Each structure stands twice: as C-alpha cells, then as structure tokens.
Amino acid sequence: MFVKEVLARKGNEVKKVDPEETIEVAAALMRLERIGALVVSGADGALDGVLSEKDVVRAIADCGARALRMKVADFMDRKPTICSAEDTVAKVARTMTLHRARHVPVMEQDRVAGLISIGDVVRDRFEEMELERDTLRDIALSHQLAG
C-alpha cells in the first residue's frame, strides 16, 4: 500500500501553526483537534518544521511554565523526516522507526500534501495482515472443499 492510499482514506487536511505562535496556543490546538503534532508553516506556506507533543513536553521540562509563552520556532523539529505520496507504507514505517518519528509530513512539489502518523501506519499494516489472513483462510477452505 502507498501513502497516497492512506491519505485518500483518512484525508489530507493538515493542521498548521505559525512558527511565531506560542507553545501554549499550539498545545491548545493539538488538544482541541485531538492530534499529536502540528505542521509548522509561516505565511509562505513552506514546511518550516513539525511540533509534536514530545516537543511540548521537552519545552516544559527544559523551561518550566515560561515555555508556554515561548515560540513554536524555539522547540519545533526543524528537519523533520518527510515522505512522498508515492512511498510505500512499509518504507515510511521503516523510516519512522529509524528516525523515531511519530508524524511525517507528506510532501508534493515542496508543499505539504498531508501528514501520516505512526497510528496510520499501524492501522494500515493491521488491515493488510487481516486481509492476508482472510485470503489464506479462504484458500485453505476452498482446498478442503475441493479435496
């Protein structure tokens, strides 16, 4: 399965935050939207980075409550792992594991076309395994009936 198929199923809406916004506003947006990361993008629409729950926790651990008033740019991942809609989900899963990335922007022509999460990857792999299991069971049953 390809990343584009995952995006077709889940949608390609991406929640974004400006790099000049505060950590408090970004955290509130993640809570409101029930998501684990935001794409960081300024007025030009380019990918500046990714801010995840992990980054927010690190900011608070490092700076205490004052981190909430600090900028997203101070704590975001400036060089996030990225992928293409044409990549396989298996390739993205390997990349996520290698780079310990839970959220990966999907890029098309220097623009963010979606965001794939580790949850999306696990769900896809699980569905793929269920399909394989069901297919093998059907094959075994047809052989039993024919034999």
trRosetta pair geometry for C-beta under 8 A, 3 or more apart (Angstrom, degrees):
i j d omega theta_ij theta_ji phi_ij phi_ji
1 5 5.1 -105 -170 66 93 141
1 6 7.0 96 144 -47 118 88
1 88 6.8 108 76 -156 43 75
1 89 4.8 6 85 2 95 125
1 124 5.7 -140 81 -177 150 122
1 128 6.4 -128 -10 -78 124 125
2 5 5.0 104 62 0 73 100
2 6 7.6 -135 105 -2 45 85
2 85 7.0 54 152 158 108 60
2 86 6.3 -39 -159 -152 128 31
2 87 6.8 138 -153 82 77 35
2 88 5.8 -67 -100 -104 57 48
2 89 6.9 -170 -128 -28 9 79
3 6 5.5 -52 -155 34 41 114
3 7 6.3 38 150 -16 71 105
3 83 5.8 164 -75 123 161 126
3 84 6.9 150 46 99 143 43
3 85 5.1 -135 90 -140 105 38
3 86 7.2 -15 40 29 104 15
3 87 5.0 38 -13 64 124 83
3 88 7.5 164 -26 -161 77 5
3 89 6.3 148 -71 -76 59 66
3 92 6.1 101 -79 -39 112 146
3 106 5.7 171 154 -116 134 127
3 114 7.7 167 158 76 104 131
3 116 5.9 -86 -144 -55 103 151
4 7 5.6 -53 -147 40 35 111
4 8 6.3 42 151 -27 65 103
4 85 3.9 64 -71 174 92 100
4 86 6.8 22 -23 -72 118 40
5 8 5.5 -46 -145 30 33 115
5 9 6.7 29 154 -15 62 104
5 89 7.9 -71 60 -41 105 115
6 9 6.0 -61 -155 38 30 107
6 10 6.1 -4 162 9 69 114
6 89 6.2 116 -43 -90 130 116
6 116 5.9 57 107 -117 144 114
6 120 5.3 83 -174 170 130 121
6 121 7.9 -13 -114 -79 156 50
6 124 5.7 -52 -95 -73 111 138
7 10 6.3 -68 -129 54 28 88
7 11 7.0 -65 -174 104 61 13
7 12 4.7 36 -173 -79 112 93
7 85 6.5 -56 16 -125 144 102
7 106 6.4 -91 -67 42 137 170
7 113 7.2 5 -142 130 164 95
7 114 4.3 -84 -117 -91 125 173
7 116 7.3 -78 -64 -73 87 96
10 120 6.2 -67 -28 -115 160 118
11 114 7.8 169 120 -125 46 111
12 106 7.5 -88 -136 63 102 132
12 113 5.8 -44 -165 159 134 65
12 114 3.8 -82 -138 -84 84 102
13 114 8.0 36 33 -120 23 73
14 39 5.1 13 165 6 121 137
14 105 7.6 48 -132 -126 144 90
14 112 5.4 -72 48 133 174 125
14 114 6.2 -171 -59 -133 107 28
14 115 5.1 117 -117 -17 99 108
15 29 6.6 170 168 155 128 115
15 30 7.9 149 108 -92 146 56
15 33 5.3 35 -81 -159 161 177
15 35 5.9 158 31 41 142 161
15 38 5.4 -75 108 -121 94 83
15 39 7.1 147 83 22 47 83
16 38 6.3 118 -136 -180 21 94
16 39 4.8 -42 -103 76 78 92
16 40 7.2 132 -160 -110 77 16
16 41 4.8 -42 -156 37 130 110
16 112 7.9 146 -84 63 115 152
17 21 5.1 -102 178 48 99 144
17 25 7.2 150 -144 110 121 99
17 26 4.8 47 -143 -107 169 96
17 29 6.3 168 -80 53 115 157
17 38 4.5 41 -1 143 111 146
17 39 7.5 156 22 78 67 44
17 40 5.8 -36 73 -107 82 66
17 41 7.8 114 61 32 36 64
17 51 6.4 -43 54 34 133 134
17 72 5.6 165 121 -91 122 166
18 21 4.6 112 64 -25 84 100
18 40 7.5 55 177 -159 11 73
18 41 7.3 -61 -101 82 46 47
18 42 5.9 69 -143 -112 81 55
18 43 7.7 26 -120 -44 112 65
18 72 7.1 141 95 35 46 138
19 40 5.2 74 -78 177 79 115
19 41 7.8 161 -31 31 87 5
19 42 5.8 -38 13 -67 104 93
19 48 5.1 -77 -56 119 127 158
19 49 7.2 84 -98 32 109 110
19 71 6.6 40 154 166 65 112
19 72 5.3 -132 -145 82 40 103
19 73 3.8 61 175 -68 102 100
19 76 6.7 -88 -122 7 88 148
20 42 7.6 67 -6 -111 97 97
20 71 5.7 -49 -143 -137 36 119
20 72 7.3 -14 29 34 11 96
20 73 6.7 9 -73 -14 42 121
21 25 4.9 -99 174 76 109 132
21 26 5.9 125 109 -51 118 91
21 71 7.1 111 68 -146 31 68
21 72 5.2 28 67 -14 81 121
22 25 4.8 98 60 6 83 98
22 26 7.0 -148 98 -2 45 88
22 68 6.5 41 161 158 115 54
22 69 5.7 -46 -140 -145 129 30
22 70 6.7 114 -144 67 76 27
22 71 6.6 -72 -102 -98 44 38
22 72 7.2 119 156 -36 5 77
23 26 5.5 -57 -146 41 34 113
23 27 6.0 36 155 -21 69 106
23 56 6.0 146 -170 -125 107 84
23 59 5.4 -149 -124 117 157 161
23 60 8.0 -178 141 -55 147 81
23 67 5.5 -28 52 146 160 80
23 68 5.3 -117 80 -128 102 34
23 69 7.6 -21 36 21 94 16
23 70 5.6 24 -9 67 116 78
23 71 7.5 81 -35 122 78 7
23 72 6.3 150 -79 -82 58 58
23 74 7.8 -65 -51 58 111 108
23 75 6.4 40 -93 28 120 141
24 27 5.9 -54 -145 36 26 109
24 28 6.4 26 155 -18 62 108
24 68 3.9 59 -64 -177 101 92
24 69 6.7 16 -12 -70 122 42
25 28 5.7 -55 -148 37 30 112
25 29 6.4 32 153 -21 64 105
26 29 5.7 -54 -150 34 31 112
26 30 6.5 32 152 -18 65 103
26 38 5.8 -128 -156 26 99 150
26 51 5.5 -28 179 112 147 152
26 56 7.0 -159 100 -87 110 116
26 72 5.2 115 -50 -93 147 113
27 30 5.7 -51 -149 35 33 111
27 31 6.4 33 152 -18 65 106
27 56 5.1 117 -89 -140 106 148
27 68 7.4 -62 19 -125 137 87
28 31 5.6 -54 -149 38 32 113
28 32 6.1 34 153 -20 66 107
29 32 5.6 -53 -142 38 31 112
29 33 6.0 11 164 -2 66 113
29 38 6.4 50 99 -81 126 140
30 33 6.3 -67 -140 50 24 97
30 34 7.9 98 164 -80 54 5
30 35 5.4 -108 -145 72 69 75
30 36 6.8 62 -161 -118 119 14
30 37 7.3 40 -115 -56 120 10
30 38 6.3 -107 -72 -38 94 104
30 53 6.5 169 161 -76 157 85
30 56 7.5 -127 26 -28 153 153
31 34 7.3 18 -177 -74 29 46
35 38 7.2 105 102 -68 126 67
36 52 6.0 11 148 -154 82 87
36 53 5.0 -65 -157 -10 76 114
36 102 6.5 -62 121 121 140 128
36 103 6.3 -171 93 -54 100 126
36 117 6.7 103 48 -131 121 135
37 50 5.5 8 180 179 124 106
37 51 6.5 163 -156 86 71 45
37 52 4.1 -27 -98 -101 100 74
37 53 7.0 -91 -67 -10 63 71
37 102 7.1 161 -34 91 132 96
37 103 3.8 -123 34 13 156 170
37 115 7.1 -159 87 -179 111 143
37 117 7.4 166 26 -100 116 105
38 50 7.1 162 81 -158 44 60
38 51 5.0 -7 57 60 94 97
38 52 8.0 -172 22 -78 59 37
38 72 7.9 -65 82 -144 128 140
39 47 6.6 -72 -169 -124 108 85
39 50 6.0 -39 -111 -105 48 74
39 105 5.8 90 -109 -95 114 119
39 112 5.4 65 -154 -135 160 170
39 115 6.3 -141 -49 -73 110 127
40 47 7.6 80 71 -166 64 56
40 48 4.5 -82 114 75 96 100
40 49 4.3 -1 51 65 128 78
40 50 6.3 -153 3 -81 93 18
40 51 5.5 88 -55 -18 112 98
40 72 5.7 179 -117 139 123 128
40 73 7.3 144 -177 -84 144 61
40 76 4.8 -8 -23 -134 159 160
41 44 7.8 -123 180 70 84 63
41 45 5.8 14 173 -150 126 29
41 46 6.4 173 -141 74 90 36
41 47 6.1 -47 -90 -103 97 36
41 48 5.7 166 -98 7 37 95
41 112 7.0 -110 -66 4 142 136
42 45 7.7 -74 77 -19 55 24
42 46 7.1 -3 44 49 88 82
42 48 5.9 78 -15 -42 89 138
45 111 6.7 -9 143 -126 112 95
46 110 6.9 -33 -124 165 88 97
46 111 7.9 -90 -110 -101 47 56
47 80 7.5 -100 167 42 123 115
47 82 7.5 83 130 -92 169 132
47 105 5.9 145 -124 122 141 171
47 107 7.0 -70 -18 -97 150 111
47 110 7.9 -144 11 -175 100 59
47 111 7.9 152 -30 -144 95 25
47 112 5.5 119 -75 -54 106 104
48 73 7.4 -52 149 -106 134 89
48 76 7.1 50 116 106 94 155
48 78 7.3 -51 160 -132 65 70
49 73 7.7 126 29 -122 139 56
49 76 3.8 109 111 139 139 123
49 77 5.3 169 -170 79 103 50
49 78 4.7 -54 -90 -102 124 37
49 79 7.5 -25 -113 -20 89 27
49 80 6.0 128 -157 -23 55 105
50 76 6.3 157 73 -168 28 96
50 77 4.9 -13 59 54 84 107
50 80 4.2 68 5 -78 118 149
50 103 5.9 -179 -175 95 143 114
50 105 6.5 -155 -71 -33 118 106
51 55 5.1 -114 -155 70 65 146
51 56 7.1 74 169 -50 99 86
51 72 5.3 -72 -65 -159 151 104
51 75 6.7 68 -127 97 101 92
51 76 4.4 -67 -72 -105 84 89
51 77 7.4 177 -81 12 37 75
52 55 5.0 109 53 2 66 98
52 56 7.4 -124 104 -2 43 86
52 77 7.2 21 0 -9 102 119
52 102 6.5 108 -141 58 148 112
52 103 5.9 172 -94 22 113 126
53 56 5.5 -53 -152 34 38 113
53 57 6.4 38 151 -19 69 104
54 57 5.8 -53 -149 36 31 111
54 58 6.3 33 152 -19 64 107
54 102 7.5 128 -14 19 128 130
55 58 5.6 -53 -147 37 32 114
55 59 6.3 38 152 -25 65 104
55 75 4.8 132 172 146 103 103
55 76 6.2 43 -171 -106 163 35
55 77 6.6 -124 -75 -31 133 82
56 59 5.6 -50 -150 31 31 115
56 60 6.6 25 154 -14 64 104
56 67 8.0 134 -162 135 57 127
56 75 7.2 106 -83 125 38 149
57 60 6.0 -57 -150 39 32 106
57 61 6.1 31 153 -19 66 109
58 61 5.7 -56 -143 39 30 111
58 62 6.0 22 160 -14 66 112
58 75 6.6 161 84 -156 104 114
59 62 6.1 -63 -145 42 24 105
59 63 5.9 -31 175 29 64 114
59 67 3.9 144 148 -170 94 136
59 70 6.7 -154 -167 64 123 129
59 74 7.3 94 -121 101 117 104
59 75 4.3 -33 -75 -100 117 156
60 63 6.8 -77 -122 59 20 75
60 64 6.7 27 -168 -143 58 11
60 65 7.4 31 -141 -81 88 33
60 67 4.9 -138 -84 53 47 145
60 68 7.4 38 -93 -50 93 80
62 67 6.9 101 68 -82 82 132
63 66 5.3 -99 154 74 102 90
63 67 3.8 127 75 -64 117 94
63 70 6.5 18 112 -14 167 146
64 67 6.5 157 70 -9 34 95
65 68 6.0 -30 -178 8 58 114
66 69 5.8 -55 -168 38 57 107
66 70 6.7 66 136 -35 74 101
67 70 5.2 -51 -151 22 44 120
67 75 7.4 56 -164 -52 109 146
70 74 4.9 -60 157 44 116 153
70 75 7.1 92 108 -21 121 111
71 74 4.9 112 68 -12 79 99
72 75 6.7 -87 -162 50 37 87
72 76 5.4 41 157 -44 80 114
73 76 6.1 -42 -119 17 28 114
77 80 4.8 92 108 -76 118 82
80 101 6.9 110 -166 -133 82 130
80 103 7.7 -42 -160 96 135 82
80 104 7.1 172 154 -127 108 52
80 105 6.1 85 100 7 135 106
81 95 5.8 160 -179 153 135 110
81 96 7.0 170 97 -93 154 51
81 99 4.5 135 -62 88 140 161
81 101 4.2 -110 32 -39 132 166
81 104 5.2 -52 100 -116 94 101
82 104 6.3 147 -125 -175 26 86
82 105 5.2 -32 -119 72 87 89
82 106 7.5 142 -169 -105 79 18
82 107 4.9 19 177 -11 130 121
83 87 4.6 -85 -176 28 109 153
83 91 7.5 141 -135 105 124 103
83 92 5.0 -5 -92 -103 163 105
83 95 6.7 155 -77 64 111 157
83 104 5.2 45 0 145 107 129
83 105 7.6 169 31 88 67 44
83 106 5.7 -34 79 -109 84 65
83 107 7.2 156 75 19 31 81
83 116 6.8 -33 50 33 133 131
84 87 4.9 120 58 -23 76 95
84 106 6.8 83 -153 -161 14 76
84 107 6.3 -52 -93 66 61 74
84 108 7.1 101 -146 -82 76 66
85 106 5.5 74 -68 177 71 122
85 108 6.0 4 -5 -70 117 112
85 113 5.9 -52 -51 96 119 146
85 114 7.3 88 -88 27 98 122
87 91 4.9 -116 -177 77 100 129
87 92 5.5 107 122 -51 128 95
88 91 4.5 100 59 2 85 100
88 92 7.1 -153 95 -2 48 84
89 92 5.6 -55 -149 39 37 111
89 93 6.2 44 150 -25 67 104
89 121 5.8 165 -175 -129 99 77
89 124 4.9 -101 -164 112 163 151
89 125 7.0 -160 128 -59 126 79
90 93 5.6 -51 -148 32 31 115
90 94 6.7 32 153 -18 63 102
90 125 7.9 106 -88 -94 71 104
91 94 5.8 -54 -153 34 33 110
91 95 6.4 31 150 -17 65 108
92 95 5.5 -55 -146 40 34 113
92 96 6.1 39 153 -23 67 104
92 104 6.1 -164 -160 63 109 158
92 116 6.1 -7 172 101 155 147
92 121 6.2 -143 102 -98 107 123
93 96 5.7 -50 -145 34 29 113
93 97 6.5 29 155 -18 62 106
93 121 4.8 151 -87 -174 92 135
93 125 6.9 63 -84 -56 155 132
94 97 5.8 -58 -152 37 30 111
94 98 6.2 29 153 -19 66 110
95 98 5.7 -55 -143 38 30 112
95 99 6.0 -2 167 9 67 113
95 101 7.1 -22 130 42 82 125
95 104 7.1 74 103 -104 120 153
96 99 6.6 -73 -138 54 21 89
96 100 7.7 43 168 -131 55 6
96 101 4.9 -107 -133 70 64 83
96 102 6.9 86 -163 -93 113 26
96 104 6.3 -103 -83 -37 96 128
96 118 5.8 159 170 -92 150 90
96 121 6.5 -145 16 -9 156 166
97 100 7.5 17 -171 -73 25 44
101 104 5.5 79 131 -71 131 91
102 117 6.2 9 155 -157 74 80
102 118 4.6 -60 -146 -10 69 119
103 115 5.9 0 -173 180 98 111
103 116 7.5 159 -154 82 50 41
103 117 5.2 -18 -101 -105 73 77
103 118 7.6 -74 -58 -12 48 78
104 115 7.1 154 77 -160 39 62
104 116 5.2 -21 64 63 93 90
104 117 7.7 172 20 -86 70 29
105 112 5.0 -69 -164 -125 118 102
105 114 7.6 150 -161 87 54 43
105 115 5.6 -36 -104 -103 54 76
106 112 7.0 92 65 -163 57 62
106 113 4.8 -75 106 70 98 90
106 114 4.1 3 42 62 128 87
106 115 6.6 -143 4 -75 86 23
106 116 5.9 79 -50 -16 107 100
107 110 6.8 12 -173 -99 112 16
107 111 6.9 140 -153 68 68 33
107 112 6.4 -47 -98 -99 63 45
107 113 6.5 121 -144 8 12 95
108 111 5.9 -33 72 65 71 86
108 113 4.1 50 6 -42 113 138
112 115 7.2 8 -176 -59 116 83
116 120 5.0 -112 -161 70 76 145
116 121 6.7 81 159 -50 108 89
117 120 4.9 110 54 0 70 97
117 121 7.3 -132 102 -1 44 86
118 121 5.5 -52 -150 37 39 114
118 122 6.2 38 153 -19 69 104
119 122 5.8 -53 -143 38 30 108
119 123 6.2 32 157 -19 64 108
120 123 5.8 -58 -148 38 27 112
120 124 6.3 27 155 -19 64 109
121 124 5.8 -56 -148 36 28 111
121 125 6.3 24 156 -15 65 108
122 125 5.9 -56 -145 39 30 108
122 126 6.1 32 156 -21 65 109
123 126 5.8 -57 -147 36 27 113
123 127 6.4 26 156 -17 64 107
124 127 5.9 -57 -149 37 29 109
124 128 6.3 31 153 -20 64 108
125 128 5.5 -54 -148 36 32 115
125 129 6.4 33 154 -19 65 105
126 129 5.8 -55 -149 36 30 110
126 130 6.5 32 152 -19 64 105
127 130 5.6 -52 -148 35 33 113
127 131 6.4 36 153 -20 64 104
128 131 5.8 -53 -151 34 31 112
128 132 6.5 30 152 -17 64 105
129 132 5.7 -52 -147 37 33 112
129 133 6.3 37 153 -21 65 105
130 133 5.6 -53 -147 36 31 113
130 134 6.3 29 156 -17 66 106
131 134 5.8 -56 -146 38 29 109
131 135 6.2 30 154 -20 64 108
132 135 5.7 -55 -147 36 30 112
132 136 6.3 28 156 -16 65 107
133 136 5.9 -58 -148 38 28 108
133 137 6.3 28 154 -19 64 108
134 137 5.6 -54 -146 37 31 113
134 138 6.3 33 154 -20 65 105
135 138 5.7 -54 -149 36 30 111
135 139 6.4 31 153 -19 64 105
136 139 5.6 -52 -146 36 33 112
136 140 6.3 32 155 -18 65 106
137 140 5.8 -54 -146 38 30 110
137 141 6.2 31 154 -19 64 107
138 141 5.7 -54 -145 38 30 111
138 142 6.3 29 156 -19 64 106
139 142 5.9 -55 -147 36 29 109
139 143 6.5 29 153 -18 64 106
140 143 5.7 -55 -150 36 31 111
140 144 6.4 33 152 -21 65 105
141 144 5.6 -53 -149 34 33 113
141 145 6.3 29 155 -16 66 106
142 145 5.8 -54 -145 39 32 110
142 146 6.1 27 156 -16 66 111
143 146 5.8 -58 -141 42 29 107
143 147 5.8 22 160 -18 66 116
144 147 6.0 -60 -137 39 25 106
